[in-house]
Amino acid sequence: MTFEVYIHVPFCMRRCGYCDFNTYTARDLGEGASRGNYARMAVREMELVRAWQAAHGVREQKVATVFFGGGTPTILPAADLVAMLDAVRRIWGIEPDAEITTEANPDTVDADYIKRLADGGFTRISFGMQSAVPHVLATLDRRHTPANVEAGLRAADACGLRSSVDLIYGAPGESLEDWRTSVRTAIDLGVNHVSAYALTIAPHTKMGRMIAAGALPKPSDDDDEAAKYEIADEAFADAGLHWYEISNWARPGYESRHNLGYWRNVDWAGIGPGAHSHYRLGGEAAGVASSSLESGAGDNPKSKDLGADDAVAHHDDAGFRKTAAAAPDTSSISVATGSVGLRAWDIAHPRAWAHAINTGTVPWGGCEGITAQEDREETLMLGLRLREGFDTSRFAGIIPDEAWVSLQSEGLITLAPGSRAGQGCIAVPTLRGRLLNDLIIEHLFDYV
C-alpha cells in the first residue's frame, strides 16, 4: 500500500476573505505553537505518530509523496520546510523517486528561497494563483500580482522543480471573460499542471458575511460554474493539459502523485493542527484493531511523558530535537470490531495541538473506524473522479451490470473493456458526468 505524508502549516500573513481553512495570522499561539518553533513541533508529532504505528502493527512502505499545505507553508523559512522533510526521511524513509511538494503564496518566495527548497530535496511547487484579473483577486483578498506568479514559476524552472498553479472560479462579480483571461494566462505561463476549483463560500467567512449583508454580489450559480468548467476543460485540452481528476489537468507524466494517492484511497499520515490521517488495516494491524482499537470520540492516543529515563535525545545540524519515543499508550481509543480502516484528525487549534505534543500525546482530536461499507463507498466515490477510470469488476456481485449500463445510456460515463487480465469494464466519467458527478455516486450508492 502506498504511503504518503501531509504536513499542514497553519500560518498565513493575512486571512483571505473566502478562506475556511484551519489557518491563523498570529505569529505565536502559545505552548510552542509559533512560526519560529513550528517545525520542531511537527517533527515531534511525526515521532509520536511513528511510535503509534509501531505499537499497533501499522507497517507502511517508505513514503512515496510528501505534501506541505496550509495556510502558507512558505511563510516559514525554507530551512524549516527542509528540516521537516529530513525528519520524514529519518522517521519513515522516503522512496528515491518520491514527489515532494509545497504550496506557495507567490508573495512569500523568491529565487533564493526556491533554490533552497530544491537543494533540500523538494521536487515540486504549487503556486496559489487563483486569478489573473485584478478585480477578482481583490474580491478574493489576494495581494499578489500575475507578475509574481510568473517570477516564481521561472525560478522553479531554473531549479528543475515541477510547478503547478491553482485557480478558483465563481468569485462574486467574475464574468466569463474574466475567467477566460485567467485560464489563458495560466496556459501562457507554460505550466504543466493546473488545478481549478469552484469557489465554495462558507457563511461565517468574511466573504460570506459580506454577501449576506449585500456588500458583495451573490456568487455564481450552477450554470455559470458549469460554463466556466467547460471553458477551462476545452482550453486546457487544446493546450495539451488533459484532465486526470475532475479538478486537475496536466501534461502526461506531470500529474500530482500525492493527490492521485488520495483519489486511490491510499494510506497517509496527516501532521499538523487539523490534519487528517487515513489507514487501511490489514494483517497484524487488523488483528490489533479488532481487539483493542472503538472510536472514543474526542479521545487521544497517549504516550507517557518523555523524561530522561524514557527517551534518548540529540540534535541534528539544524538544531531540531530527535527523540527515540516510547510507544504511545493507546488503550483509551479503539476501532469497532469489523473495521477495515481508521480515520483520525488532529486537534484543530495550534495551542491545544502543541499542548498535547508537549505532554507526549499523539495530538488527535478524534478517530473513527471505517466499516467495509464505508470503505466501498469511499473507494467508489473517489475512483469515479479519475480519468484512469474505475474497474467495475471490483464491485462484481455488489453493483449489477445494468446499473453501469444505465449510467452510460444517460451519457454520464463511458464503459470500455479493461486492458489487464481479470479486469471488468472501466467506467470513466464523461464531461457531463464530471459536471454531475454527484448523480453518478448517488445512483451507485443504492447498491453499495
VOPAGU-2260 file (C-alpha; in pm, 1 decimal, decimal comma):
REM VOPAGU-2260
SITE   aa  ch    i         X         Y         Z
SITE  MET   A    0       0,0       0,0       0,0
SITE  THR   A    1     135,4     339,7     -98,4
SITE  PHE   A    2     206,5     565,1     198,9
SITE  GLU   A    3     200,9     945,8     189,2
SITE  VAL   A    4     262,4    1225,0     439,9
SITE  TYR   A    5      71,4    1553,3     450,5
SITE  ILE   A    6     214,2    1835,8     663,4
SITE  HIS   A    7     -17,8    2124,3     746,5
SITE  VAL   A    8     136,3    2464,3     818,3
SITE  PRO   A    9    -145,2    2672,3     971,8
SITE  PHE   A   10      10,3    3018,9     946,2
SITE  CYS   A   11     -73,2    3296,3     699,1
SITE  MET   A   12      30,5    3659,7     660,4
SITE  ARG   A   13    -336,1    3752,5     635,6
SITE  ARG   A   14    -660,4    3561,0     609,6
SITE  CYS   A   15    -830,3    3578,6     270,3
SITE  GLY   A   16   -1199,0    3664,4     278,5
SITE  TYR   A   17   -1313,0    3332,0     132,0
SITE  CYS   A   18   -1082,1    3113,0     338,3
SITE  ASP   A   19   -1245,2    2843,6     550,2
SITE  PHE   A   20    -925,1    2650,1     621,0
SITE  ASN   A   21    -761,0    2598,7     958,6
SITE  THR   A   22    -526,4    2898,9     941,3
SITE  TYR   A   23    -402,3    3171,8    1177,8
SITE  THR   A   24    -229,0    3505,7    1129,8
SITE  ALA   A   25     -73,8    3530,8    1478,5
SITE  ARG   A   26     298,9    3454,8    1492,9
SITE  ASP   A   27     276,8    3281,1    1832,0
SITE  LEU   A   28     -28,5    3093,5    1957,0
SITE  GLY   A   29     123,9    2957,3    2277,3
SITE  GLU   A   30     253,7    2621,3    2406,1
SITE  GLY   A   31     529,0    2634,0    2143,6
SITE  ALA   A   32     289,6    2671,0    1851,6
SITE  SER   A   33     471,9    2961,7    1693,2
SITE  ARG   A   34     613,2    3018,2    1348,1
SITE  GLY   A   35     964,9    3001,5    1486,3
SITE  ASN   A   36     908,3    2672,0    1667,9
SITE  TYR   A   37     658,7    2506,4    1436,9
SITE  ALA   A   38     899,0    2275,2    1256,9
SITE  ARG   A   39    1019,3    2132,7    1588,2
SITE  MET   A   40     662,8    2061,5    1699,7
SITE  ALA   A   41     574,5    1896,8    1368,4
SITE  VAL   A   42     882,7    1674,3    1390,0
SITE  ARG   A   43     782,9    1573,5    1742,1
SITE  GLU   A   44     436,9    1476,9    1618,6
SITE  MET   A   45     593,9    1263,7    1345,4
SITE  GLU   A   46     789,0    1074,9    1610,6
SITE  LEU   A   47     476,3    1016,9    1819,6
SITE  VAL   A   48     277,1     901,2    1516,8
SITE  ARG   A   49     551,0     662,8    1411,2
SITE  ALA   A   50     557,6     516,8    1763,5
SITE  TRP   A   51     178,7     475,2    1749,6
SITE  GLN   A   52     209,4     292,5    1418,0
SITE  ALA   A   53     474,8      59,3    1557,9
SITE  ALA   A   54     264,6     -12,5    1868,8
SITE  HIS   A   55     -34,6    -111,1    1652,8
SITE  GLY   A   56     139,4    -310,0    1383,8
SITE  VAL   A   57      81,4     -45,9    1117,2
SITE  ARG   A   58     370,7    -115,8     885,4
SITE  GLU   A   59     398,0     123,0     596,0
SITE  GLN   A   60     622,6     131,0     294,4
SITE  LYS   A   61     867,4     416,1     254,6
SITE  VAL   A   62     696,1     747,2     187,1
SITE  ALA   A   63     603,8     792,8    -179,6
SITE  THR   A   64     494,1    1156,8    -161,4
SITE  VAL   A   65     511,8    1444,7      86,7
SITE  PHE   A   66     288,0    1748,6      55,9
SITE  PHE   A   67     316,2    2070,0     257,3
SITE  GLY   A   68     -14,2    2258,1     261,4
SITE  GLY   A   69    -170,9    2536,3     458,9
SITE  GLY   A   70    -211,6    2801,3     543,4
SITE  THR   A   71     103,8    2920,4     376,8
SITE  PRO   A   72     392,3    2675,8     418,7
SITE  THR   A   73     631,4    2921,2     258,3
SITE  ILE   A   74     570,3    3174,2     534,6
SITE  LEU   A   75     827,4    2964,0     722,8
SITE  PRO   A   76    1197,5    2976,0     635,3
SITE  ALA   A   77    1295,4    2731,2     362,3
SITE  ALA   A   78    1529,6    2567,2     614,9
SITE  ASP   A   79    1229,2    2477,4     833,2
SITE  LEU   A   80    1048,7    2304,7     546,4
SITE  VAL   A   81    1366,0    2115,6     460,8
SITE  ALA   A   82    1410,0    2016,0     827,8
SITE  MET   A   83    1058,3    1870,1     836,4
SITE  LEU   A   84    1126,9    1683,7     512,1
SITE  ASP   A   85    1452,0    1549,8     657,2
SITE  ALA   A   86    1253,7    1424,9     958,0
SITE  VAL   A   87    1013,9    1235,8     730,5
SITE  ARG   A   88    1314,8    1073,9     569,0
SITE  ARG   A   89    1465,1     979,5     905,4
SITE  ILE   A   90    1142,7     851,8    1062,6
SITE  TRP   A   91     974,1     666,4     775,1
SITE  GLY   A   92    1219,0     667,8     488,8
SITE  ILE   A   93    1144,6     823,1     150,2
SITE  GLU   A   94    1136,5     647,3    -184,6
SITE  PRO   A   95    1422,8     754,8    -416,6
SITE  ASP   A   96    1178,5     891,8    -675,2
SITE  ALA   A   97     939,1    1046,8    -423,9
SITE  GLU   A   98     734,2    1352,5    -514,5
SITE  ILE   A   99     790,2    1633,0    -262,1
SITE  THR   A  100     555,7    1931,7    -299,4
SITE  THR   A  101     489,0    2254,9    -118,6
SITE  GLU   A  102     214,2    2504,6    -175,5
SITE  ALA   A  103     340,3    2861,6    -207,6
SITE  ASN   A  104     197,2    3210,1    -191,5
SITE  PRO   A  105     375,1    3394,8    -475,1
SITE  ASP   A  106     448,1    3685,5    -238,8
SITE  THR   A  107     644,7    3468,5       6,2
SITE  VAL   A  108     909,2    3317,7    -223,4
SITE  ASP   A  109    1193,2    3440,0    -440,6
SITE  ALA   A  110    1459,4    3267,7    -648,6
SITE  ASP   A  111    1686,9    3209,6    -349,1
SITE  TYR   A  112    1404,5    3058,5    -140,3
SITE  ILE   A  113    1305,4    2823,4    -420,9
SITE  LYS   A  114    1665,8    2716,2    -475,6
SITE  ARG   A  115    1693,6    2629,0    -105,8
SITE  LEU   A  116    1386,8    2407,6    -142,9
SITE  ALA   A  117    1529,0    2235,6    -448,5
SITE  ASP   A  118    1864,5    2182,7    -278,5
SITE  GLY   A  119    1680,4    2036,8      22,6
SITE  GLY   A  120    1500,7    1768,3    -177,7
SITE  PHE   A  121    1176,0    1929,7    -295,2
SITE  THR   A  122    1067,8    1833,3    -645,2
SITE  ARG   A  123     750,0    2033,6    -699,3
SITE  ILE   A  124     589,0    2366,1    -604,0
SITE  SER   A  125     225,1    2467,2    -637,8
SITE  PHE   A  126     153,2    2840,1    -661,5
SITE  GLY   A  127    -174,3    2988,8    -540,5
SITE  MET   A  128    -252,1    3198,1    -848,6
SITE  GLN   A  129    -633,9    3194,9    -806,7
SITE  SER   A  130    -696,6    3452,2   -1083,0
SITE  ALA   A  131    -515,2    3676,6   -1328,9
SITE  VAL   A  132    -778,8    3951,8   -1310,2
SITE  PRO   A  133    -708,5    4235,1   -1063,1
SITE  HIS   A  134   -1068,8    4293,3    -951,7
SITE  VAL   A  135   -1123,1    3920,5    -894,3
SITE  LEU   A  136    -802,7    3898,5    -690,8
SITE  ALA   A  137    -923,7    4196,0    -487,2
SITE  THR   A  138   -1259,0    4025,3    -422,9
SITE  LEU   A  139   -1068,4    3716,7    -306,4
SITE  ASP   A  140    -848,5    3934,1     -79,2
SITE  ARG   A  141    -537,3    3823,8    -265,1
SITE  ARG   A  142    -249,5    4074,4    -280,1
SITE  HIS   A  143     -14,6    3908,6    -528,5
SITE  THR   A  144       9,4    4001,2    -896,5
SITE  PRO   A  145      34,4    3775,7   -1202,7
SITE  ALA   A  146     394,3    3900,1   -1237,9
SITE  ASN   A  147     480,6    3747,0    -900,4
SITE  VAL   A  148     336,8    3413,4   -1011,6
SITE  GLU   A  149     543,3    3419,2   -1328,9
SITE  ALA   A  150     860,4    3508,7   -1137,5
SITE  GLY   A  151     805,2    3211,9    -906,2
SITE  LEU   A  152     743,0    2975,6   -1197,0
SITE  ARG   A  153    1058,0    3089,4   -1378,0
SITE  ALA   A  154    1260,7    3041,1   -1058,7
SITE  ALA   A  155    1116,7    2692,0   -1018,1
SITE  ASP   A  156    1201,8    2610,2   -1379,7
SITE  ALA   A  157    1560,2    2728,2   -1326,7
SITE  CYS   A  158    1595,4    2493,8   -1028,0
SITE  GLY   A  159    1445,1    2195,1   -1205,0
SITE  LEU   A  160    1128,9    2190,6    -993,0
SITE  ARG   A  161     798,8    2091,3   -1143,4
SITE  SER   A  162     533,7    2354,8   -1088,7
SITE  SER   A  163     159,7    2398,0   -1082,9
SITE  VAL   A  164     -89,0    2679,9   -1037,3
SITE  ASP   A  165    -421,2    2676,7    -854,8
SITE  LEU   A  166    -715,9    2868,4    -998,1
SITE  ILE   A  167   -1052,8    2949,1    -841,5
SITE  TYR   A  168   -1366,2    3018,3   -1045,9
SITE  GLY   A  169   -1702,0    3151,1    -939,5
SITE  ALA   A  170   -1594,1    3452,5    -733,8
SITE  PRO   A  171   -1862,6    3719,8    -688,9
SITE  GLY   A  172   -1852,1    3953,2    -987,3
SITE  GLU   A  173   -1632,7    3729,6   -1204,3
SITE  SER   A  174   -1753,0    3725,5   -1565,2
SITE  LEU   A  175   -1698,8    3451,4   -1820,6
SITE  GLU   A  176   -1441,8    3675,3   -1992,2
SITE  ASP   A  177   -1261,0    3728,9   -1662,5
SITE  TRP   A  178   -1234,6    3352,9   -1627,2
SITE  ARG   A  179   -1114,1    3310,8   -1984,8
SITE  THR   A  180    -840,5    3563,4   -1907,0
SITE  SER   A  181    -724,8    3363,1   -1605,0
SITE  VAL   A  182    -727,0    3036,5   -1798,9
SITE  ARG   A  183    -536,3    3187,1   -2091,9
SITE  THR   A  184    -283,0    3343,5   -1856,5
SITE  ALA   A  185    -217,1    3012,2   -1682,5
SITE  ILE   A  186    -165,6    2841,9   -2019,0
SITE  ASP   A  187      62,1    3119,8   -2143,3
SITE  LEU   A  188     279,3    3077,1   -1833,9
SITE  GLY   A  189     371,9    2735,6   -1972,4
SITE  VAL   A  190     277,4    2534,3   -1664,7
SITE  ASN   A  191     247,4    2158,6   -1687,9
SITE  HIS   A  192     -22,5    2125,1   -1422,6
SITE  VAL   A  193    -329,4    2327,6   -1326,3
SITE  SER   A  194    -586,2    2276,8   -1051,3
SITE  ALA   A  195    -914,0    2466,5   -1089,2
SITE  TYR   A  196   -1174,5    2468,2    -815,1
SITE  ALA   A  197   -1520,6    2618,8    -787,6
SITE  LEU   A  198   -1535,5    2869,5    -504,0
SITE  THR   A  199   -1725,2    2745,8    -200,9
SITE  ILE   A  200   -1835,9    3021,7      34,2
SITE  ALA   A  201   -1891,0    2939,1     399,7
SITE  PRO   A  202   -2139,8    3170,5     574,4
SITE  HIS   A  203   -1905,6    3250,4     865,5
SITE  THR   A  204   -1617,7    3373,9     645,7
SITE  LYS   A  205   -1561,4    3741,5     575,0
SITE  MET   A  206   -1684,0    3692,6     219,3
SITE  GLY   A  207   -1989,4    3500,7     337,1
SITE  ARG   A  208   -2082,3    3782,0     575,6
SITE  MET   A  209   -2029,3    4047,3     305,9
SITE  ILE   A  210   -2256,5    3860,9      63,8
SITE  ALA   A  211   -2522,9    3822,6     332,6
SITE  ALA   A  212   -2502,2    4197,3     402,6
SITE  GLY   A  213   -2527,6    4284,5      32,4
SITE  ALA   A  214   -2175,4    4430,0      17,1
SITE  LEU   A  215   -2078,5    4172,3    -245,5
SITE  PRO   A  216   -2294,2    4026,1    -523,7
SITE  LYS   A  217   -2417,7    3672,4    -485,7
SITE  PRO   A  218   -2172,9    3413,7    -615,9
SITE  SER   A  219   -2206,7    3231,3    -945,2
SITE  ASP   A  220   -2491,5    2987,0    -990,8
SITE  ASP   A  221   -2455,2    2626,1   -1105,2
SITE  ASP   A  222   -2498,8    2712,5   -1473,6
SITE  ASP   A  223   -2226,1    2976,7   -1456,5
SITE  GLU   A  224   -1989,1    2737,8   -1279,8
SITE  ALA   A  225   -2060,6    2467,0   -1537,3
SITE  ALA   A  226   -1988,8    2709,7   -1820,7
SITE  LYS   A  227   -1658,4    2809,2   -1657,9
SITE  TYR   A  228   -1561,3    2446,8   -1609,1
SITE  GLU   A  229   -1627,4    2374,9   -1976,5
SITE  ILE   A  230   -1424,1    2681,9   -2079,4
SITE  ALA   A  231   -1129,5    2560,2   -1873,3
SITE  ASP   A  232   -1152,3    2198,0   -1984,8
SITE  GLU   A  233   -1159,2    2288,6   -2354,6
SITE  ALA   A  234    -878,7    2545,0   -2330,5
SITE  PHE   A  235    -653,7    2322,0   -2123,1
SITE  ALA   A  236    -707,5    2026,1   -2356,3
SITE  ASP   A  237    -624,4    2239,8   -2660,1
SITE  ALA   A  238    -300,0    2338,1   -2483,8
SITE  GLY   A  239    -205,6    1975,2   -2412,1
SITE  LEU   A  240    -320,3    1975,2   -2049,1
SITE  HIS   A  241    -562,4    1685,9   -2009,4
SITE  TRP   A  242    -793,3    1620,7   -1719,8
SITE  TYR   A  243    -686,3    1333,2   -1496,6
SITE  GLU   A  244    -910,1    1415,4   -1197,6
SITE  ILE   A  245   -1223,5    1627,4   -1207,1
SITE  SER   A  246   -1046,5    1942,8   -1083,5
SITE  ASN   A  247    -696,1    1875,2   -1218,6
SITE  TRP   A  248    -531,3    1895,0   -1560,1
SITE  ALA   A  249    -174,6    1805,3   -1657,2
SITE  ARG   A  250      54,2    1716,8   -1942,3
SITE  PRO   A  251     121,2    1342,4   -1949,8
SITE  GLY   A  252     359,9    1247,8   -1670,1
SITE  TYR   A  253     306,3    1570,6   -1472,6
SITE  GLU   A  254       7,2    1459,2   -1265,9
SITE  SER   A  255      21,5    1523,0    -889,8
SITE  ARG   A  256     107,8    1181,5    -749,2
SITE  HIS   A  257      15,2    1295,0    -398,2
SITE  ASN   A  258    -335,7    1396,3    -498,1
SITE  LEU   A  259    -375,3    1078,0    -703,0
SITE  GLY   A  260    -298,3     889,8    -382,8
SITE  TYR   A  261    -597,6    1049,6    -213,1
SITE  TRP   A  262    -826,7     956,0    -501,2
SITE  ARG   A  263    -690,3     599,9    -496,4
SITE  ASN   A  264    -767,3     579,2    -124,0
SITE  VAL   A  265    -412,1     504,7      -8,2
SITE  ASP   A  266    -270,6     545,1     343,6
SITE  TRP   A  267    -142,4     878,0     464,1
SITE  ALA   A  268     -30,5    1037,9     788,4
SITE  GLY   A  269    -150,0    1393,6     848,8
SITE  ILE   A  270      82,4    1612,2    1054,8
SITE  GLY   A  271     -17,7    1949,6    1199,0
SITE  PRO   A  272    -327,2    2111,7    1350,0
SITE  GLY   A  273    -647,0    1983,7    1190,7
SITE  ALA   A  274    -467,4    1742,2     957,4
SITE  HIS   A  275    -642,2    1413,4     881,6
SITE  SER   A  276    -487,4    1067,4     861,6
SITE  HIS   A  277    -610,9     752,9     689,4
SITE  TYR   A  278    -505,2     393,0     737,2
SITE  ARG   A  279    -620,7      71,1     579,4
SITE  LEU   A  280    -594,1    -201,9     841,3
SITE  GLY   A  281    -481,7    -544,4     729,8
SITE  GLY   A  282    -288,7    -839,3     861,6
SITE  GLU   A  283    -141,4    -782,5    1206,4
SITE  ALA   A  284    -282,0    -430,2    1221,9
SITE  ALA   A  285    -633,1    -560,4    1161,4
SITE  GLY   A  286    -594,8    -805,2    1446,8
SITE  VAL   A  287    -481,2    -530,8    1678,7
SITE  ALA   A  288    -765,7    -309,3    1560,4
SITE  SER   A  289   -1031,2    -570,3    1615,6
SITE  SER   A  290    -921,1    -645,3    1966,6
SITE  SER   A  291    -806,8    -313,5    2102,0
SITE  LEU   A  292    -881,2     -27,1    1877,9
SITE  GLU   A  293   -1395,7     160,0    1920,0
SITE  SER   A  294   -1390,4     509,9    1831,2
SITE  GLY   A  295   -1391,3     709,1    2151,7
SITE  ALA   A  296   -1496,1    1045,7    2014,1
SITE  GLY   A  297   -1251,9    1308,2    2124,2
SITE  ASP   A  298   -1016,3    1060,2    2290,5
SITE  ASN   A  299    -647,3    1094,2    2211,7
SITE  PRO   A  300    -388,3     818,4    2185,5
SITE  LYS   A  301    -142,5     896,7    2464,2
SITE  SER   A  302     213,4     814,6    2537,9
SITE  LYS   A  303     374,6     868,3    2873,7
SITE  ASP   A  304     564,0    1189,1    2926,7
SITE  LEU   A  305     914,0    1160,6    2790,9
SITE  GLY   A  306    1170,8    1231,1    3056,3
SITE  ALA   A  307    1538,9    1145,1    3072,8
SITE  ASP   A  308    1461,4     783,5    3150,5
SITE  ASP   A  309    1210,8     746,8    2869,5
SITE  ALA   A  310    1390,1     880,6    2564,1
SITE  VAL   A  311    1729,1     941,2    2419,4
SITE  ALA   A  312    1752,8    1279,3    2251,3
SITE  HIS   A  313    2010,9    1455,1    2039,6
SITE  HIS   A  314    2011,7    1738,2    1787,0
SITE  ASP   A  315    2070,5    1744,9    1415,0
SITE  ASP   A  316    2266,3    2015,5    1234,0
SITE  ALA   A  317    1964,8    2244,4    1219,8
SITE  GLY   A  318    1907,4    2216,1    1592,8
SITE  PHE   A  319    1593,8    2003,6    1568,3
SITE  ARG   A  320    1543,2    1761,6    1852,2
SITE  LYS   A  321    1548,6    1396,2    1757,4
SITE  THR   A  322    1382,8    1166,0    2007,1
SITE  ALA   A  323    1355,8     791,4    2033,8
SITE  ALA   A  324     997,4     799,4    2154,8
SITE  ALA   A  325     839,8     548,6    2385,7
SITE  ALA   A  326     540,4     368,4    2236,4
SITE  PRO   A  327     219,7     568,3    2293,8
SITE  ASP   A  328     -39,8     419,2    2523,5
SITE  THR   A  329    -347,4     394,0    2301,8
SITE  SER   A  330    -565,7     196,4    2539,3
SITE  SER   A  331    -812,4     485,0    2555,5
SITE  ILE   A  332    -914,1     451,3    2191,8
SITE  SER   A  333   -1043,8     167,5    1985,2
SITE  VAL   A  334   -1198,1      94,2    1650,0
SITE  ALA   A  335   -1506,5    -122,2    1636,0
SITE  THR   A  336   -1454,4    -487,1    1551,9
SITE  GLY   A  337   -1502,2    -537,2    1179,6
SITE  SER   A  338   -1347,7    -206,8    1080,0
SITE  VAL   A  339   -1122,4    -223,3     778,1
SITE  GLY   A  340    -961,8     116,1     828,9
SITE  LEU   A  341    -902,9     407,3    1060,2
SITE  ARG   A  342    -962,1     778,2    1007,0
SITE  ALA   A  343    -814,7    1024,7    1255,7
SITE  TRP   A  344    -788,8    1401,5    1276,9
SITE  ASP   A  345    -554,0    1626,6    1468,3
SITE  ILE   A  346    -671,7    1880,4    1725,0
SITE  ALA   A  347    -753,0    2192,8    1524,3
SITE  HIS   A  348    -624,0    2477,4    1738,8
SITE  PRO   A  349    -243,5    2503,4    1732,1
SITE  ARG   A  350    -216,0    2582,0    2105,9
SITE  ALA   A  351    -414,1    2272,5    2211,5
SITE  TRP   A  352    -233,9    2068,7    1945,9
SITE  ALA   A  353     104,4    2176,8    2080,3
SITE  HIS   A  354      -2,1    2113,4    2440,1
SITE  ALA   A  355     -85,7    1752,8    2353,1
SITE  ILE   A  356     254,1    1706,0    2191,2
SITE  ASN   A  357     430,2    1863,4    2488,3
SITE  THR   A  358     270,5    1602,1    2713,8
SITE  GLY   A  359     381,0    1316,9    2488,5
SITE  THR   A  360      38,9    1270,4    2331,8
SITE  VAL   A  361     -36,1    1194,7    1970,3
SITE  PRO   A  362    -244,2    1510,2    1909,5
SITE  TRP   A  363    -555,9    1353,5    1766,1
SITE  GLY   A  364    -882,7    1530,1    1829,9
SITE  GLY   A  365   -1068,0    1210,4    1746,3
SITE  CYS   A  366   -1073,2     898,1    1535,0
SITE  GLU   A  367   -1323,3     654,7    1390,7
SITE  GLY   A  368   -1324,3     313,2    1234,4
SITE  ILE   A  369   -1403,7     273,3     865,7
SITE  THR   A  370   -1651,5      -7,2     804,3
SITE  ALA   A  371   -1636,3    -230,0     498,9
SITE  GLN   A  372   -1938,9     -48,9     352,8
SITE  GLU   A  373   -1787,0     294,6     414,3
SITE  ASP   A  374   -1465,4     177,2     254,1
SITE  ARG   A  375   -1656,2      61,2     -54,3
SITE  GLU   A  376   -1839,3     392,9     -72,4
SITE  GLU   A  377   -1519,3     594,5     -42,9
SITE  THR   A  378   -1337,0     379,5    -297,2
SITE  LEU   A  379   -1622,8     422,5    -543,7
SITE  MET   A  380   -1671,5     794,4    -483,0
SITE  LEU   A  381   -1301,3     874,3    -517,3
SITE  GLY   A  382   -1226,6     638,5    -805,1
SITE  LEU   A  383   -1502,9     780,0   -1021,7
SITE  ARG   A  384   -1331,0    1118,5   -1020,1
SITE  LEU   A  385   -1036,5     984,4   -1218,5
SITE  ARG   A  386    -970,2     966,2   -1590,8
SITE  GLU   A  387    -795,1     631,3   -1538,9
SITE  GLY   A  388   -1142,3     502,7   -1458,4
SITE  PHE   A  389   -1295,1     259,1   -1213,8
SITE  ASP   A  390   -1274,8    -115,4   -1267,3
SITE  THR   A  391   -1635,4    -234,3   -1237,5
SITE  SER   A  392   -1521,0    -589,3   -1153,4
SITE  ARG   A  393   -1407,8    -459,1    -813,3
SITE  PHE   A  394   -1774,5    -444,1    -718,1
SITE  ALA   A  395   -1890,4    -752,7    -907,7
SITE  GLY   A  396   -2185,1    -906,1    -725,9
SITE  ILE   A  397   -2249,4    -574,7    -548,4
SITE  ILE   A  398   -2328,9    -332,5    -830,5
SITE  PRO   A  399   -2515,6    -506,0   -1115,5
SITE  ASP   A  400   -2401,3    -457,1   -1474,3
SITE  GLU   A  401   -2728,7    -286,5   -1562,7
SITE  ALA   A  402   -2651,8      -4,7   -1316,1
SITE  TRP   A  403   -2334,4      80,1   -1506,6
SITE  VAL   A  404   -2510,6      44,5   -1841,9
SITE  SER   A  405   -2784,3     279,9   -1724,3
SITE  LEU   A  406   -2530,0     548,0   -1638,5
SITE  GLN   A  407   -2369,1     502,6   -1980,0
SITE  SER   A  408   -2703,9     539,6   -2155,0
SITE  GLU   A  409   -2757,3     866,9   -1968,6
SITE  GLY   A  410   -2426,7     997,7   -2101,3
SITE  LEU   A  411   -2266,2    1014,6   -1755,8
SITE  ILE   A  412   -1992,6     751,5   -1806,0
SITE  THR   A  413   -1821,8     556,3   -2077,7
SITE  LEU   A  414   -1757,3     184,0   -2044,8
SITE  ALA   A  415   -1463,2      14,3   -2212,6
SITE  PRO   A  416   -1311,5    -332,4   -2168,6
SITE  GLY   A  417   -1023,4    -342,4   -1923,6
SITE  SER   A  418    -674,5    -382,3   -2066,3
SITE  ARG   A  419    -547,3    -623,7   -1799,5
SITE  ALA   A  420    -640,4    -980,7   -1729,8
SITE  GLY   A  421    -915,3   -1009,1   -1472,1
SITE  GLN   A  422   -1042,6    -656,0   -1525,3
SITE  GLY   A  423   -1404,7    -584,5   -1598,7
SITE  CYS   A  424   -1521,7    -277,2   -1783,0
SITE  ILE   A  425   -1354,9      51,5   -1696,4
SITE  ALA   A  426   -1603,9     326,5   -1609,2
SITE  VAL   A  427   -1486,8     679,4   -1685,2
SITE  PRO   A  428   -1697,7     990,9   -1625,1
SITE  THR   A  429   -1779,7    1191,4   -1938,2
SITE  LEU   A  430   -1768,7    1571,5   -1937,9
SITE  ARG   A  431   -2136,0    1564,1   -1842,2
SITE  GLY   A  432   -2054,7    1306,2   -1576,0
SITE  ARG   A  433   -1783,3    1526,0   -1431,0
SITE  LEU   A  434   -2028,7    1813,0   -1402,0
SITE  LEU   A  435   -2291,3    1584,3   -1248,9
SITE  ASN   A  436   -2058,9    1352,6   -1059,1
SITE  ASP   A  437   -2281,7    1352,6    -751,2
SITE  LEU   A  438   -2561,1    1195,2    -957,2
SITE  ILE   A  439   -2333,8     906,5   -1054,5
SITE  ILE   A  440   -2238,8     843,9    -694,6
SITE  GLU   A  441   -2597,1     867,1    -565,1
SITE  HIS   A  442   -2711,2     617,3    -825,7
SITE  LEU   A  443   -2440,7     363,5    -738,1
SITE  PHE   A  444   -2467,8     408,9    -362,7
SITE  ASP   A  445   -2813,4     249,9    -384,5
SITE  TYR   A  446   -2633,7     -80,1    -438,2
SITE  VAL   A  447   -2333,2     -43,1    -210,9
